[in-house]
Amino acid sequence: MEQERLRWYFERQLRILLFGQDSESANVLDYFDTHEPSDQEILGLLAVTTVSDSWSPFCAEYPSRLEALAALPEPDREALCHEFRRLLAAKPRC
């Protein structure tokens, strides 16, 4: 159940990051215009980017997003990376 909540949280962060109207979203899109993101780039982006709510939903169990990502099983992290690439490909570009 906890892993499901973590995965949902990070999937939500992906959507906010890619479809947000702020400069951070635009910068992400610009950066990945030239190449397909690696898993390490995607997970690193999720670990350091704060794009919506505070970290409070998980701070008792995991002091940082990096620790929360590390707590997800490898198949869940791979699924997050796949979802990021899928959303990135579907995102209309100006």
C-alpha positions in Angstrom: 0.0 0.0 0.0 2.8 2.5 0.9 4.6 1.7 -2.3 1.4 2.3 -4.2 1.0 5.7 -2.6 4.6 6.6 -3.3 4.3 5.6 -7.0 1.0 7.6 -7.3 2.8 10.6 -5.7 5.7 10.5 -8.2 3.4 9.9 -11.2 1.5 13.0 -10.1 4.8 14.9 -9.9 5.6 13.8 -13.5 2.4 15.2 -14.8 2.7 18.5 -13.0 6.3 18.8 -14.1 5.6 18.2 -17.8 2.2 19.9 -18.0 2.7 22.8 -15.7 2.7 26.3 -16.9 5.8 27.5 -15.1 9.4 28.0 -16.4 10.6 24.8 -14.8 8.2 22.8 -17.0 9.4 24.7 -20.1 13.1 24.1 -19.1 12.5 20.3 -18.8 10.9 20.2 -22.2 13.7 22.2 -23.8 16.3 20.0 -22.2 14.8 16.8 -23.5 14.2 18.2 -27.0 17.7 17.1 -28.0 17.8 13.6 -26.6 15.7 10.9 -24.9 16.0 11.0 -21.2 17.8 8.3 -19.4 16.4 6.6 -16.3 19.0 8.3 -14.2 18.0 11.7 -15.5 14.3 11.1 -14.9 14.8 9.7 -11.4 17.2 12.5 -10.6 14.7 15.1 -11.8 12.0 13.6 -9.6 14.4 13.5 -6.6 15.3 17.2 -6.7 12.3 18.9 -8.2 9.5 20.3 -6.1 6.6 21.1 -8.3 3.5 20.9 -6.2 2.6 20.1 -2.6 5.0 19.9 0.3 6.9 16.8 1.1 4.8 16.2 4.2 2.8 13.2 3.0 5.9 11.0 3.4 8.4 12.9 5.5 7.8 10.8 8.6 8.9 7.6 6.7 11.4 9.2 4.3 13.2 12.5 5.1 13.8 13.1 1.3 12.3 12.4 -2.1 15.5 10.6 -2.9 15.0 8.1 -0.1 11.4 7.6 -1.2 12.4 6.9 -4.7 15.0 4.5 -3.5 12.3 2.7 -1.4 10.3 1.9 -4.6 11.0 -1.5 -6.1 13.0 -1.4 -9.4 9.9 -2.3 -11.5 8.1 0.7 -10.1 11.0 3.0 -10.8 11.2 1.6 -14.4 7.4 2.2 -14.8 7.8 5.9 -13.7 10.6 6.3 -16.3 8.4 4.7 -19.0 5.5 7.0 -18.0 7.7 10.0 -18.1 8.8 9.1 -21.7 5.2 8.4 -22.7 4.0 11.8 -21.4 7.0 13.6 -22.9 6.2 12.2 -26.3 2.5 13.1 -26.0 3.3 16.7 -24.9 2.6 19.2 -27.7 5.6 21.4 -28.4 5.4 25.0 -29.5 
